[in-house]
């Protein structure tokens, strides 16, 4: 049941983005578009509520509960950037606006380190959600899988740091 909620929230996020951008650019309703784009945190709150409800009803935590926490963290940390990415492409296709230039050299390296900070925020949010679930529902065998997500969060952050270090040592060359 919970995996369906995670998938539904991901689909709902992108439906809200496309609908918001369509209202903004196609229908000429920028305020309505901004309102629809602003529903992304509501979608995250719905997933958080579904995850907590599943555990509150006596459900046994598994990898899906940790995935939901990570999804919420990534959505909150990277959501504005993902919407900006989609917005620039929509404006390019609809109104011929230029796409942002892809950074190279040290500009790309700085962008990689900014992503490290975003990923650190995403991991911190996910860890806080996992910690809140552990406090609320105990640390017994029922929530053991949640504790197993804490090292996974460290690996996610570690991969992002390695990516940034690699482009610090070998900056991206201009194409």
C-alpha positions as CSV (number, residue, x, y, z in Angstrom):
1,X,0.0,0.0,0.0
2,X,2.8,2.4,0.9
3,X,4.7,2.0,-2.4
4,X,1.5,3.0,-4.2
5,X,1.4,6.2,-2.1
6,X,5.1,7.0,-2.9
7,X,4.4,6.4,-6.6
8,X,1.2,8.4,-6.5
9,X,3.0,11.3,-4.8
10,X,5.7,11.3,-7.4
11,X,3.2,11.3,-10.2
12,X,1.2,13.9,-8.4
13,X,4.3,16.1,-8.1
14,X,4.9,16.0,-11.8
15,X,1.2,16.5,-12.7
16,X,1.2,19.6,-10.4
17,X,4.3,20.9,-12.2
18,X,2.9,20.3,-15.7
19,X,-0.5,21.7,-14.7
20,X,1.0,24.8,-13.0
21,X,3.3,25.5,-16.0
22,X,0.4,24.9,-18.5
23,X,-1.7,27.4,-16.5
24,X,1.2,29.9,-16.5
25,X,2.3,29.6,-20.1
26,X,-0.7,28.2,-22.1
27,X,-3.7,29.7,-20.3
28,X,-1.9,32.9,-19.4
29,X,-2.8,32.5,-15.7
30,X,0.5,33.0,-13.8
31,X,-1.1,33.3,-10.4
32,X,-3.2,30.2,-10.8
33,X,-0.1,28.4,-12.1
34,X,1.9,29.5,-9.1
35,X,-0.9,28.3,-6.8
36,X,-0.8,24.8,-8.4
37,X,3.0,24.7,-8.3
38,X,2.7,25.5,-4.6
39,X,0.9,22.2,-4.0
40,X,4.1,20.2,-4.0
41,X,4.6,20.6,-0.2
42,X,1.0,19.4,0.3
43,X,1.8,16.3,-1.7
44,X,4.8,15.7,0.6
45,X,2.6,16.2,3.7
46,X,0.2,13.7,2.3
47,X,2.9,11.1,1.9
48,X,4.2,11.8,5.4
49,X,0.7,11.4,6.8
50,X,0.2,8.1,4.9
51,X,3.5,6.7,6.2
52,X,2.8,7.7,9.8
53,X,-0.7,6.3,9.5
54,X,0.6,3.0,8.3
55,X,2.9,2.8,11.3
56,X,0.3,4.0,13.7
57,X,-2.1,1.3,12.6
58,X,0.5,-1.2,13.7
59,X,2.2,-1.7,10.4
60,X,5.7,-3.1,10.4
61,X,8.3,-0.7,9.0
62,X,10.1,-1.9,5.8
63,X,12.2,-0.3,3.1
64,X,9.1,1.6,1.7
65,X,8.9,3.7,4.9
66,X,12.5,4.7,4.6
67,X,12.0,5.4,0.9
68,X,9.1,7.6,1.7
69,X,11.3,9.6,4.1
70,X,14.1,9.9,1.5
71,X,11.5,10.9,-1.1
72,X,10.2,13.7,1.1
73,X,13.7,14.9,1.9
74,X,14.7,15.0,-1.8
75,X,11.4,16.7,-2.7
76,X,11.8,19.4,-0.2
77,X,15.5,20.0,-0.8
78,X,15.4,19.8,-4.6
79,X,11.8,20.6,-5.4
80,X,12.3,24.3,-6.3
81,X,15.2,23.4,-8.5
82,X,13.3,20.7,-10.3
83,X,10.4,23.1,-10.9
84,X,12.9,25.7,-12.2
85,X,14.3,23.2,-14.6
86,X,10.9,22.3,-15.9
87,X,9.9,26.0,-16.1
88,X,13.0,26.9,-18.2
89,X,12.2,24.1,-20.7
90,X,8.5,25.0,-20.8
91,X,9.4,28.7,-21.4
92,X,11.9,27.7,-24.1
93,X,9.4,25.5,-26.0
94,X,6.4,27.8,-25.6
95,X,8.0,31.3,-25.9
96,X,11.4,30.6,-27.4
97,X,13.3,31.8,-24.4
98,X,16.9,30.6,-24.3
99,X,17.8,27.6,-22.1
100,X,20.2,28.2,-19.3
101,X,23.8,27.6,-20.3
102,X,25.4,24.5,-18.9
103,X,28.1,25.5,-16.5
104,X,31.7,24.2,-17.1
105,X,34.9,24.5,-15.3
106,X,34.8,25.9,-11.8
107,X,31.2,27.1,-12.2
108,X,30.2,23.4,-12.6
109,X,32.4,22.5,-9.6
110,X,30.6,25.2,-7.5
111,X,27.2,23.8,-8.7
112,X,28.3,20.3,-7.6
113,X,29.2,21.6,-4.1
114,X,25.8,23.4,-4.0
115,X,24.2,20.0,-4.7
116,X,26.2,18.5,-1.8
117,X,24.5,21.0,0.5
118,X,21.1,20.2,-1.0
119,X,21.7,16.5,-0.6
120,X,22.9,17.1,3.0
121,X,19.6,18.9,3.6
122,X,17.6,16.1,2.0
123,X,19.4,13.5,4.1
124,X,18.9,15.6,7.2
125,X,15.2,15.8,6.5
126,X,14.9,12.1,5.9
127,X,16.9,11.3,9.0
128,X,14.7,13.6,11.0
129,X,11.6,11.8,9.7
130,X,13.1,8.4,10.5
131,X,14.0,9.7,13.9
132,X,10.5,11.0,14.5
133,X,9.0,7.7,13.5
134,X,11.4,5.9,15.8
135,X,10.5,8.2,18.7
136,X,6.8,7.9,18.0
137,X,6.6,4.1,17.3
138,X,9.5,2.7,19.2
139,X,12.8,1.1,18.3
140,X,11.8,-2.6,18.5
141,X,11.8,-5.2,15.8
142,X,8.7,-3.5,14.3
143,X,10.8,-0.4,13.2
144,X,14.1,-2.2,12.7
145,X,14.1,-1.5,9.0
146,X,13.9,2.3,9.6
147,X,17.2,2.1,11.5
148,X,18.7,0.4,8.5
149,X,18.0,3.4,6.4
150,X,20.4,5.7,8.3
151,X,23.5,4.1,6.7
152,X,21.8,4.3,3.3
153,X,21.3,8.1,3.8
154,X,25.1,8.3,4.6
155,X,25.8,6.4,1.3
156,X,23.6,8.8,-0.6
157,X,25.5,11.8,0.8
158,X,28.8,10.1,0.3
159,X,28.1,9.5,-3.4
160,X,27.2,13.2,-3.8
161,X,30.4,14.3,-2.1
162,X,32.5,11.9,-4.3
163,X,30.9,13.5,-7.4
164,X,31.8,17.0,-6.2
165,X,35.3,16.0,-5.3
166,X,35.8,14.4,-8.7
167,X,34.8,17.7,-10.4
168,X,37.0,19.6,-8.0
169,X,40.0,17.6,-9.1
170,X,39.0,17.3,-12.8
171,X,36.7,20.3,-13.6
172,X,34.3,19.9,-16.5
173,X,35.7,21.2,-19.7
174,X,33.8,23.5,-22.0
175,X,32.2,21.5,-24.9
